[in-house]
Amino acid sequence: MFPPMELDEASGRVGVPPAGSGILPERTSAKTVAQDAQLGGQDAHPTRGATYTRRRRLPHFEKPWAIYALTFSTRDHSVLSPASRTVVLDAVRYFHGNRYELFAASVMPDHVHLLLQPWVKEQNAKGENIFWPVGELMHSIKSFTAKKINQIEGTNGEVWEQERFDCYVRGDRDLEEKFFYILENPERAGLMNAEVGYEWVWAPGKELRSGGTPEPAGETPTLPETKSDRYYLKAMNCPHHHKLYAAVPHSYRDLPLRLAEYGCNYRYEQSGELFGLMRVRSLQMNDAHIYCTEEQFEEEFNAVNQMYLKYFNIFGIEKYIMRFSTHDPAKLGQKFVDNPELWLKTEAMVRGVLQRSGINYVEVPNEAAFYGPKIDVQVWSAIGREFSIATNQVDFAVPARFGLVYKTRENTEATPLCIHRAPLGTHERFIGFLIEHYAGNFPLWLAPEQVRVLPIGAEPPLLDYARGILNELRAHEVRAEIDASNDHIKAKISSAEQMKVHTMLVIGKRDMETSAVSVRVHGKGNLGAKPRAEVVADLLQSVKERRA
């Protein structure tokens, strides 16, 4: 059941992780008690016999007994000010305990996530419970907040896009996943620990091309056109981050400004170029852009390089080299931006950073990006294959094209330098590299399936004991599964070994009676029986310490 809800005013997130299993929370609020009494002692929880009012047209899959994961975003993904976000948060909280039970909410700059369950609205003539329609609830929130936001922002128009009914929750596990999806942020997940100082942003999956942005050279698939607009699938995050920078005036005091995004991009690779995970058309990456002054450049560029080295140490990558790509003066105005002074200046800055930091690098002419010099990080897998993993690029041209400026100490306008960085490249390619690097034998902390519980037999008490261990591991976010099939234990072990599951916990009747488990590790064999508490503690510590 869910404990009492808490509110984090700073982040705009509502809720706390569930203390245990159970899809419905305890209904103990004063409103609930009064409502239960009013309904003559009937159960006011959603039931399969309940119906909705017909005031609004609803999605065909909407169920009155369900918990819903809902999302609605601002029109054109315009960014809400902190004051406007507070208005949204207040509206979401207002209806909690009034029209719905709110389990989790996240009010972000341009979209809102909600996890809620409608309450009873009234009873019909047959005495059936009628619940608040989800569409009506969303309409109430959006219509109330739109008026207030227009007053705050000084606008006069539609604020919200049509809400998206993502889906209703299907059981405890699904509820837990959606709950943590809404409440967990990159910092809690450990994604920001090495990237302190970054603002996390989100850009839409399609982009609107205007006269100020060059048309792509036919490599990007288009979406349907309107009379005035033309849409493309997003091939990169750069233009969106530049627009975010340009949306607010900046001074030298605001820099460096670091915008990071876990985003999805699309590249129309030719069919002959597609290669498993190494080259795909839909790709994920942890992309970022750092806007800084020339005086800040060395520290920021070196910090990115050090971030890469930290990741290499985490993943056990020992052999690497940084390729410093420079321009070819003969191709200025063709392959490279025609600004020889800035080319020489930025190349000297990058070269100086690499030399002073003592990083192993090679200099390669004629391979820079069109807008500036760059670092491509080459790594080698355990079997000696070379991969291009990360990039660290200097951009002195595109910020000027987008009109990006900041006020200097002298109150004059200057164009910032932009550093493009992607520490692990596309995640698909990096996962492909890791599969080859470890030959599929991942360390426990990195294994897709970390633990598999293997009960010897199908007796209910034994399965209950095995599932208790499974639930204990999952409660600590261990990726664990159970093989409760009727197969012989040898077949279960063979299947887990073939799938290269790192740790197998074999459980027999004697283990259950002594509160123990028999531990087996892939590649090491049977390690013998150990107390259950000791095994769980060792697994958690091994994951935490990222043991090899």
VOTOR-451928 format. One record per residue (C-alpha): residue in one letter; x, y, z; chain. Coordinates in nm, 3 decimals, always signed. Each point is the difference from the previous one (the first is absolute). Last residue first. Layout:
BEGIN
 aa      px      py      pz ch
  A       X       Y       Z  A
...
This chain:
BEGIN
 aa      px      py      pz ch
  A  +3.417  -0.726  -1.196  A
  R  -0.150  +0.170  +0.304  A
  R  -0.220  +0.299  -0.067  A
  E  +0.014  +0.109  +0.367  A
  K  -0.380  +0.035  +0.028  A
  V  -0.065  -0.317  -0.200  A
  S  +0.239  -0.202  +0.216  A
  Q  -0.148  +0.148  +0.316  A
  L  -0.353  -0.098  -0.105  A
  L  +0.110  -0.352  -0.088  A
  D  +0.191  -0.039  +0.326  A
  A  -0.300  +0.115  +0.206  A
  V  -0.233  -0.241  -0.181  A
  V  +0.238  -0.292  +0.052  A
  E  +0.057  +0.078  +0.367  A
  A  -0.373  +0.033  +0.071  A
  R  -0.071  -0.336  -0.169  A
  P  +0.264  -0.189  +0.195  A
  K  +0.242  -0.181  -0.232  A
  A  -0.003  -0.328  -0.194  A
  G  +0.285  -0.079  -0.238  A
  L  +0.203  +0.193  -0.256  A
  N  -0.117  -0.208  -0.298  A
  G  +0.157  +0.093  -0.333  A
  K  +0.247  +0.277  -0.077  A
  G  -0.090  +0.091  -0.361  A
  H  -0.349  +0.116  +0.094  A
  V  -0.033  +0.015  +0.377  A
  R  -0.191  -0.257  +0.208  A
  V  -0.126  +0.068  +0.351  A
  S  -0.199  -0.247  +0.208  A
  V  -0.253  +0.185  +0.215  A
  A  -0.068  +0.006  +0.374  A
  S  -0.290  +0.048  +0.242  A
  T  +0.073  -0.340  +0.162  A
  E  -0.333  -0.163  -0.095  A
  M  -0.008  +0.170  -0.340  A
  D  +0.353  -0.112  -0.082  A
  R  -0.089  -0.358  +0.099  A
  K  -0.302  +0.006  -0.232  A
  G  +0.206  +0.121  -0.293  A
  I  +0.099  +0.340  -0.133  A
  V  +0.261  +0.065  -0.268  A
  L  +0.095  +0.368  -0.023  A
  M  +0.163  +0.065  -0.335  A
  T  +0.235  +0.294  -0.049  A
  H  +0.131  +0.151  -0.326  A
  V  -0.262  -0.116  -0.249  A
  K  +0.200  -0.102  -0.306  A
  M  -0.312  -0.103  -0.198  A
  Q  +0.162  -0.339  -0.056  A
  E  +0.080  -0.024  +0.371  A
  A  -0.361  +0.085  +0.093  A
  S  -0.134  -0.268  -0.237  A
  S  +0.246  -0.260  +0.131  A
  I  -0.094  +0.081  +0.360  A
  K  -0.372  -0.042  -0.077  A
  A  +0.066  -0.326  -0.189  A
  K  +0.200  -0.137  +0.293  A
  I  -0.282  +0.103  +0.237  A
  H  -0.246  -0.214  -0.196  A
  D  -0.262  +0.206  -0.184  A
  N  -0.341  +0.064  +0.159  A
  S  +0.036  +0.375  -0.047  A
  A  +0.042  +0.246  +0.285  A
  D  +0.311  +0.161  -0.148  A
  I  +0.023  +0.327  +0.193  A
  E  +0.132  +0.340  -0.108  A
  A  +0.224  +0.268  +0.152  A
  R  +0.120  +0.342  -0.116  A
  V  +0.091  +0.134  +0.344  A
  E  -0.191  +0.319  +0.080  A
  H  +0.019  -0.047  +0.381  A
  A  -0.369  -0.101  +0.010  A
  R  +0.084  -0.233  -0.288  A
  L  +0.239  -0.194  +0.223  A
  E  -0.255  -0.037  +0.279  A
  N  -0.270  -0.095  -0.250  A
  L  +0.214  -0.280  -0.142  A
  I  +0.091  -0.127  +0.347  A
  G  -0.369  -0.013  +0.092  A
  R  -0.072  -0.164  -0.334  A
  A  +0.232  -0.286  +0.093  A
  Y  -0.161  -0.044  +0.343  A
  D  -0.349  +0.003  -0.155  A
  L  +0.116  -0.249  -0.264  A
  L  +0.124  -0.233  +0.272  A
  P  -0.322  +0.028  +0.200  A
  P  -0.208  -0.061  -0.319  A
  E  +0.189  -0.314  -0.109  A
  A  +0.135  +0.044  -0.352  A
  G  +0.339  -0.169  +0.012  A
  I  +0.359  +0.108  +0.035  A
  P  -0.039  +0.379  -0.003  A
  L  +0.232  +0.197  -0.233  A
  V  +0.022  +0.374  +0.071  A
  R  +0.174  +0.192  -0.278  A
  V  +0.226  +0.294  +0.083  A
  Q  +0.159  +0.281  -0.198  A
  E  -0.202  -0.012  -0.318  A
  P  +0.125  +0.283  -0.221  A
  A  +0.344  -0.037  +0.164  A
  L  +0.174  +0.330  +0.084  A
  W  +0.027  -0.024  +0.380  A
  L  +0.068  -0.374  -0.014  A
  P  +0.287  +0.020  -0.247  A
  F  -0.103  -0.076  -0.357  A
  N  +0.096  -0.324  -0.171  A
  G  -0.148  +0.089  -0.340  A
  A  +0.343  -0.006  -0.167  A
  Y  +0.092  +0.277  +0.248  A
  H  +0.140  +0.236  -0.265  A
  E  -0.230  -0.138  -0.271  A
  I  -0.319  +0.065  +0.198  A
  L  +0.145  +0.329  +0.125  A
  F  +0.065  +0.124  -0.356  A
  G  -0.356  -0.082  -0.107  A
  I  -0.126  +0.182  +0.310  A
  F  +0.210  +0.301  -0.104  A
  R  -0.142  -0.010  -0.351  A
  E  -0.359  -0.005  +0.126  A
  H  +0.075  +0.267  +0.261  A
  T  +0.109  +0.243  -0.266  A
  G  +0.325  +0.168  +0.100  A
  L  +0.103  -0.078  +0.355  A
  P  +0.114  +0.345  +0.112  A
  A  -0.197  +0.205  -0.254  A
  R  +0.135  +0.358  -0.005  A
  H  -0.057  +0.311  -0.208  A
  I  +0.191  +0.299  +0.134  A
  C  -0.137  +0.341  -0.098  A
  L  +0.197  +0.324  +0.003  A
  P  -0.202  +0.302  +0.096  A
  T  -0.072  +0.293  -0.232  A
  A  +0.061  +0.346  +0.145  A
  E  -0.224  +0.298  +0.072  A
  T  +0.131  +0.304  +0.188  A
  N  -0.069  +0.087  +0.362  A
  E  +0.373  +0.038  +0.077  A
  R  -0.017  -0.306  +0.224  A
  T  -0.139  -0.188  -0.300  A
  K  -0.368  -0.043  -0.090  A
  Y  -0.079  -0.330  -0.169  A
  V  -0.077  -0.100  -0.356  A
  L  -0.153  -0.278  -0.206  A
  G  -0.115  +0.129  -0.340  A
  F  -0.065  -0.347  -0.138  A
  R  +0.267  +0.046  -0.266  A
  A  +0.238  +0.131  +0.266  A
  P  -0.053  -0.311  +0.211  A
  V  +0.066  -0.211  -0.315  A
  A  +0.356  +0.121  -0.065  A
  F  +0.225  -0.037  +0.307  A
  D  -0.086  -0.362  +0.076  A
  V  +0.254  -0.212  +0.187  A
  Q  -0.059  -0.373  +0.011  A
  N  +0.043  -0.278  +0.256  A
  T  -0.093  -0.343  -0.134  A
  A  -0.044  -0.347  +0.144  A
  I  +0.011  -0.361  -0.118  A
  S  +0.187  -0.067  -0.322  A
  F  +0.087  -0.371  +0.018  A
  E  +0.319  -0.200  -0.064  A
  R  +0.002  -0.379  +0.026  A
  G  +0.271  -0.158  +0.217  A
  I  -0.179  -0.296  +0.159  A
  A  -0.052  +0.182  +0.332  A
  S  -0.151  +0.296  -0.183  A
  W  +0.201  +0.299  -0.115  A
  V  -0.097  +0.363  +0.044  A
  Q  +0.013  +0.305  -0.229  A
  V  -0.114  +0.335  +0.134  A
  D  -0.072  +0.264  -0.262  A
  I  +0.113  +0.351  +0.098  A
  K  -0.117  +0.294  -0.206  A
  P  +0.103  +0.313  -0.187  A
  G  -0.270  +0.241  -0.125  A
  Y  -0.315  +0.065  -0.203  A
  F  +0.048  -0.242  -0.293  A
  A  +0.105  -0.273  +0.243  A
  A  +0.370  -0.078  -0.011  A
  E  +0.146  -0.284  -0.210  A
  N  +0.245  +0.186  -0.228  A
  P  +0.303  -0.050  +0.223  A
  V  +0.036  -0.271  +0.270  A
  E  +0.184  +0.076  +0.324  A
  V  +0.060  -0.293  +0.235  A
  Y  -0.085  -0.008  +0.370  A
  N  +0.105  -0.138  +0.340  A
  I  -0.120  +0.245  +0.266  A
  G  +0.267  +0.190  +0.195  A
  S  -0.241  +0.270  +0.117  A
  R  +0.228  +0.282  -0.118  A
  Q  +0.044  -0.152  -0.344  A
  L  -0.367  -0.075  -0.058  A
  V  -0.113  +0.344  +0.117  A
  G  +0.265  +0.174  -0.213  A
  R  -0.103  -0.188  -0.312  A
  V  -0.361  +0.099  +0.057  A
  M  +0.089  +0.370  +0.036  A
  A  +0.236  -0.007  -0.300  A
  E  -0.277  -0.155  -0.208  A
  T  -0.237  +0.271  +0.118  A
  K  +0.235  +0.282  -0.104  A
  L  +0.107  -0.150  -0.334  A
  W  -0.359  -0.067  -0.103  A
  L  -0.117  +0.338  +0.131  A
  E  +0.252  +0.184  -0.216  A
  P  -0.069  -0.211  -0.309  A
  N  -0.375  +0.074  -0.009  A
  D  -0.149  -0.166  -0.307  A
  V  -0.202  -0.276  +0.161  A
  F  +0.138  -0.338  -0.109  A
  K  -0.070  -0.240  -0.287  A
  Q  -0.028  +0.266  -0.267  A
  G  +0.062  +0.351  +0.135  A
  L  +0.335  -0.109  +0.139  A
  K  +0.119  -0.310  -0.185  A
  A  +0.364  +0.099  -0.061  A
  P  +0.040  +0.092  +0.367  A
  D  -0.066  -0.363  +0.099  A
  H  -0.165  -0.023  +0.340  A
  T  +0.095  -0.180  +0.319  A
  S  -0.102  -0.329  +0.162  A
  F  +0.153  -0.091  +0.338  A
  R  -0.040  -0.377  +0.028  A
  M  -0.007  -0.104  +0.366  A
  I  +0.143  -0.344  +0.078  A
  Y  -0.131  -0.299  +0.190  A
  K  +0.114  -0.326  +0.158  A
  E  -0.113  -0.072  +0.356  A
  I  -0.379  -0.005  -0.026  A
  G  -0.118  -0.158  +0.326  A
  F  -0.351  +0.144  -0.012  A
  I  +0.043  +0.227  +0.301  A
  N  +0.353  +0.103  -0.102  A
  F  -0.121  +0.094  -0.347  A
  Y  -0.279  +0.206  +0.156  A
  K  +0.250  +0.193  +0.212  A
  L  +0.220  +0.062  -0.304  A
  Y  -0.297  +0.143  -0.186  A
  M  -0.083  +0.237  +0.287  A
  Q  +0.363  +0.113  -0.003  A
  N  -0.034  +0.094  -0.366  A
  V  -0.317  +0.198  +0.075  A
  A  +0.172  +0.181  +0.288  A
  N  +0.291  +0.085  -0.235  A
  F  -0.235  +0.176  -0.239  A
  E  -0.168  +0.194  +0.281  A
  E  +0.325  +0.112  +0.167  A
  E  +0.160  +0.097  -0.330  A
  F  -0.307  +0.186  -0.129  A
  Q  -0.072  +0.226  +0.295  A
  E  +0.213  +0.290  -0.123  A
  E  -0.141  -0.040  -0.352  A
  T  -0.351  +0.039  +0.142  A
  C  -0.238  -0.289  +0.045  A
  Y  -0.303  -0.183  -0.139  A
  I  +0.014  -0.372  +0.072  A
  H  -0.214  -0.231  -0.211  A
  A  -0.101  -0.349  +0.109  A
  D  -0.098  -0.338  -0.139  A
  N  -0.063  -0.319  +0.191  A
  M  -0.094  -0.206  -0.303  A
  Q  -0.277  -0.212  -0.145  A
  L  -0.022  -0.106  -0.365  A
  S  -0.269  -0.077  -0.254  A
  R  +0.148  -0.083  -0.340  A
  V  +0.263  -0.245  +0.118  A
  R  +0.375  -0.054  -0.039  A
  M  +0.194  -0.207  +0.254  A
  L  -0.305  -0.173  +0.145  A
  G  -0.030  -0.233  -0.296  A
  F  +0.164  +0.152  -0.307  A
  L  -0.199  +0.232  -0.224  A
  E  +0.223  +0.144  -0.274  A
  G  -0.143  -0.214  -0.282  A
  S  -0.351  +0.114  +0.087  A
  Q  +0.100  +0.366  -0.024  A
  E  -0.002  +0.189  +0.328  A
  Y  -0.295  +0.233  +0.047  A
  R  +0.106  +0.154  +0.329  A
  Y  -0.244  +0.047  +0.287  A
  N  +0.063  +0.141  +0.345  A
  C  -0.121  -0.101  +0.346  A
  G  +0.101  +0.206  +0.302  A
  Y  +0.169  -0.021  +0.336  A
  E  +0.064  +0.371  +0.018  A
  A  +0.262  +0.234  +0.146  A
  L  +0.017  +0.380  -0.007  A
  R  +0.305  +0.163  +0.160  A
  L  +0.014  +0.380  +0.038  A
  P  +0.349  +0.128  +0.077  A
  L  -0.095  +0.273  +0.029  A
  D  -0.282  +0.183  +0.177  A
  R  +0.231  +0.273  +0.137  A
  Y  +0.118  +0.080  -0.354  A
  S  -0.353  +0.117  -0.071  A
  H  -0.293  -0.185  -0.148  A
  P  -0.339  +0.094  -0.148  A
  V  -0.250  -0.293  -0.004  A
  A  -0.146  -0.190  -0.298  A
  A  +0.336  +0.000  -0.182  A
  Y  +0.143  -0.276  +0.218  A
  L  -0.308  -0.216  -0.052  A
  K  +0.020  +0.067  -0.374  A
  H  +0.365  -0.114  +0.000  A
  H  -0.106  -0.313  +0.187  A
  H  -0.261  -0.072  -0.266  A
  P  +0.244  +0.059  -0.285  A
  C  +0.262  -0.238  +0.152  A
  N  -0.221  -0.297  +0.086  A
  M  +0.059  -0.196  -0.321  A
  A  -0.188  -0.181  -0.277  A
  K  -0.347  +0.091  +0.126  A
  L  -0.265  -0.133  -0.237  A
  Y  -0.096  +0.278  -0.236  A
  Y  -0.293  +0.239  -0.021  A
  R  -0.095  +0.267  -0.254  A
  D  -0.228  +0.284  +0.087  A
  S  -0.210  +0.256  -0.187  A
  K  -0.245  -0.198  -0.211  A
  T  +0.045  -0.315  +0.205  A
  E  +0.251  -0.277  -0.067  A
  P  -0.009  -0.366  +0.092  A
  L  +0.320  -0.130  +0.163  A
  T  +0.339  -0.011  -0.168  A
  P  +0.275  -0.262  +0.010  A
  T  +0.348  +0.153  +0.047  A
  E  +0.278  -0.069  -0.252  A
  G  -0.130  +0.234  -0.268  A
  A  +0.273  +0.260  +0.038  A
  P  -0.155  +0.162  +0.303  A
  E  -0.157  +0.345  -0.043  A
  P  +0.193  +0.282  +0.164  A
  T  -0.154  +0.167  +0.304  A
  G  -0.091  +0.370  +0.000  A
  G  -0.285  -0.037  -0.249  A
  S  -0.184  -0.238  +0.228  A
  R  +0.019  -0.373  +0.058  A
  L  -0.228  -0.141  +0.266  A
  E  +0.149  -0.289  +0.193  A
  K  -0.128  -0.339  +0.098  A
  G  +0.079  -0.209  +0.306  A
  P  -0.052  +0.294  +0.233  A
  A  +0.288  +0.128  +0.217  A
  W  +0.053  -0.081  +0.367  A
  V  +0.228  +0.176  +0.247  A
  W  +0.231  -0.083  +0.291  A
  E  +0.200  +0.301  +0.123  A
  Y  +0.357  -0.110  +0.061  A
  G  +0.199  +0.117  +0.303  A
  V  +0.120  -0.337  +0.121  A
  E  +0.059  -0.251  -0.274  A
  A  +0.172  -0.291  +0.171  A
  N  -0.281  -0.051  +0.248  A
  M  -0.262  +0.085  -0.263  A
  L  -0.091  -0.350  -0.113  A
  G  -0.007  -0.156  +0.346  A
  A  -0.370  -0.088  -0.019  A
  R  -0.073  +0.250  +0.276  A
  E  +0.164  +0.280  -0.201  A
  P  -0.169  -0.097  -0.326  A
  N  -0.346  +0.039  +0.157  A
  E  -0.221  -0.269  +0.151  A
  L  -0.350  +0.117  +0.079  A
  I  -0.179  -0.057  -0.329  A
  Y  +0.184  -0.311  -0.118  A
  F  +0.006  -0.123  +0.361  A
  F  -0.379  -0.006  +0.017  A
  K  -0.032  -0.143  -0.350  A
  E  +0.224  -0.294  +0.088  A
  E  -0.172  -0.056  +0.336  A
  L  -0.345  +0.000  -0.159  A
  D  +0.111  -0.249  -0.264  A
  R  +0.139  -0.228  +0.269  A
  D  -0.316  +0.025  +0.211  A
  G  -0.251  -0.083  -0.271  A
  R  -0.099  +0.133  -0.341  A
  V  -0.006  +0.377  +0.027  A
  Y  -0.209  +0.188  -0.253  A
  C  +0.155  +0.133  -0.313  A
  D  +0.165  +0.310  -0.144  A
  F  -0.314  +0.209  -0.013  A
  R  +0.157  +0.295  -0.185  A
  E  -0.134  +0.347  +0.069  A
  Q  -0.077  +0.234  -0.290  A
  E  +0.249  +0.288  -0.004  A
  W  -0.011  +0.264  +0.269  A
  V  +0.039  +0.378  +0.013  A
  E  -0.256  +0.130  -0.247  A
  G  +0.006  +0.373  -0.047  A
  N  +0.042  +0.340  +0.161  A
  T  +0.344  +0.061  +0.144  A
  G  +0.130  +0.220  +0.282  A
  E  +0.189  -0.290  +0.153  A
  I  -0.169  +0.024  +0.339  A
  Q  -0.349  +0.076  -0.130  A
  N  +0.028  -0.262  -0.275  A
  I  +0.117  -0.250  +0.264  A
  K  -0.304  +0.072  +0.219  A
  K  -0.248  -0.053  -0.283  A
  A  +0.176  -0.315  -0.121  A
  T  +0.018  -0.143  +0.354  A
  F  -0.377  -0.025  +0.049  A
  S  -0.071  -0.132  -0.350  A
  K  +0.281  -0.256  +0.023  A
  I  -0.087  -0.138  +0.341  A
  S  -0.373  -0.025  -0.068  A
  H  +0.052  -0.150  -0.347  A
  M  +0.233  -0.260  +0.146  A
  L  -0.264  -0.106  +0.253  A
  E  -0.267  -0.007  -0.269  A
  G  +0.214  -0.224  -0.218  A
  V  +0.065  -0.231  +0.294  A
  P  -0.372  -0.040  +0.057  A
  W  -0.093  +0.041  +0.369  A
  F  -0.158  -0.322  +0.122  A
  I  -0.362  -0.112  +0.007  A
  N  -0.084  -0.252  +0.272  A
  E  -0.314  -0.199  -0.076  A
  G  -0.314  +0.055  +0.208  A
  K  -0.231  -0.073  -0.291  A
  A  -0.103  +0.365  -0.027  A
  N  +0.363  +0.106  -0.040  A
  Q  +0.252  +0.060  +0.278  A
  E  +0.244  +0.288  +0.022  A
  K  +0.360  +0.105  -0.067  A
  V  +0.192  -0.299  +0.134  A
  W  +0.373  +0.057  -0.021  A
  P  +0.233  -0.023  -0.299  A
  Q  +0.342  -0.166  +0.040  A
  L  +0.318  +0.193  -0.073  A
  L  +0.352  -0.005  -0.143  A
  L  +0.071  +0.338  -0.157  A
  H  +0.275  +0.131  -0.228  A
  V  +0.005  +0.367  -0.106  A
  H  +0.173  +0.165  -0.294  A
  D  +0.200  +0.308  -0.104  A
  P  +0.205  +0.111  +0.301  A
  M  -0.075  -0.317  +0.202  A
  V  -0.279  -0.062  +0.248  A
  S  +0.050  -0.356  +0.126  A
  A  -0.281  -0.182  +0.175  A
  A  -0.035  -0.321  +0.198  A
  F  -0.269  -0.194  +0.185  A
  L  -0.291  +0.244  -0.032  A
  E  -0.334  -0.133  +0.119  A
  Y  -0.272  +0.172  -0.197  A
  R  -0.283  +0.250  +0.018  A
  N  +0.048  +0.158  +0.341  A
  G  +0.289  -0.176  +0.173  A
  H  +0.229  +0.136  -0.269  A
  F  -0.194  +0.265  -0.194  A
  Y  +0.187  +0.287  +0.164  A
  R  +0.341  -0.166  -0.032  A
  V  -0.015  -0.001  -0.379  A
  A  -0.124  +0.359  +0.000  A
  D  +0.279  +0.112  +0.235  A
  L  +0.261  -0.172  -0.216  A
  V  -0.133  +0.169  -0.311  A
  V  +0.010  +0.343  +0.165  A
  T  +0.351  -0.069  +0.131  A
  R  +0.110  -0.085  -0.352  A
  S  -0.131  +0.338  -0.111  A
  A  +0.209  +0.178  +0.265  A
  P  +0.309  -0.200  -0.098  A
  S  -0.047  +0.111  -0.363  A
  L  -0.147  -0.246  -0.245  A
  V  +0.196  -0.089  -0.313  A
  S  -0.182  -0.025  -0.332  A
  H  -0.031  -0.358  -0.120  A
  D  -0.188  +0.107  -0.315  A
  R  -0.310  +0.006  +0.221  A
  T  +0.089  -0.111  +0.352  A
  S  -0.003  -0.368  +0.079  A
  F  -0.238  -0.260  +0.142  A
  T  +0.088  -0.339  +0.137  A
  L  -0.204  -0.260  +0.182  A
  A  +0.080  -0.329  +0.174  A
  Y  -0.336  -0.127  +0.123  A
  I  -0.111  -0.212  +0.295  A
  A  -0.301  -0.204  -0.100  A
  W  -0.340  -0.081  +0.142  A
  P  -0.196  +0.223  -0.237  A
  K  +0.166  -0.140  -0.313  A
  E  +0.096  +0.210  -0.304  A
  F  +0.072  -0.222  -0.299  A
  H  -0.245  +0.166  -0.238  A
  P  +0.147  +0.344  +0.064  A
  L  -0.267  +0.234  +0.140  A
  R  -0.259  +0.231  -0.153  A
  R  -0.113  +0.236  +0.271  A
  R  -0.320  +0.044  +0.196  A
  R  -0.073  -0.369  -0.003  A
  T  +0.041  -0.070  +0.372  A
  Y  +0.208  -0.304  +0.072  A
  T  -0.100  -0.345  +0.117  A
  A  +0.093  -0.231  +0.286  A
  G  -0.050  -0.376  -0.010  A
  R  +0.370  -0.077  -0.016  A
  T  +0.053  +0.179  +0.327  A
  P  +0.172  +0.324  +0.099  A
  H  +0.024  +0.045  +0.377  A
  A  -0.302  +0.150  +0.176  A
  D  -0.093  -0.328  +0.165  A
  Q  -0.354  +0.045  +0.119  A
  G  -0.059  +0.134  +0.352  A
  G  -0.309  +0.194  -0.100  A
  L  +0.161  +0.201  -0.276  A
  Q  +0.010  +0.307  +0.221  A
  A  +0.205  -0.188  +0.259  A
  D  +0.260  -0.097  -0.259  A
  Q  +0.014  +0.360  -0.123  A
  A  +0.052  +0.135  +0.351  A
  V  +0.281  -0.247  +0.064  A
  T  +0.158  +0.077  -0.336  A
  K  -0.007  +0.377  +0.053  A
  A  +0.153  -0.042  +0.344  A
  S  +0.290  -0.189  -0.156  A
  T  +0.055  -0.368  +0.082  A
  R  -0.033  -0.180  -0.329  A
  E  +0.294  -0.241  +0.010  A
  P  +0.166  -0.016  -0.339  A
  L  -0.097  -0.238  -0.280  A
  I  +0.253  -0.201  -0.202  A
  G  +0.158  -0.188  +0.285  A
  S  +0.367  -0.073  +0.054  A
  G  +0.216  +0.172  +0.257  A
  A  +0.127  +0.332  +0.130  A
  P  -0.096  +0.184  -0.317  A
  P  +0.248  +0.271  -0.103  A
  V  -0.096  +0.353  +0.111  A
  G  -0.225  +0.253  -0.170  A
  V  -0.016  +0.335  -0.174  A
  R  +0.266  +0.146  -0.221  A
  G  +0.029  +0.372  -0.074  A
  S  +0.374  -0.005  +0.055  A
  A  +0.024  +0.273  +0.263  A
  E  -0.337  -0.056  +0.167  A
  D  +0.067  -0.367  +0.072  A
  L  -0.338  -0.120  +0.118  A
  E  -0.072  -0.301  +0.218  A
  M  -0.274  -0.260  -0.021  A
  P  -0.097  -0.220  +0.294  A
  P  +0.123  -0.359  -0.043  A
  F  -0.114  -0.207  -0.299  A
  M  -0.109  -0.357  +0.054  A
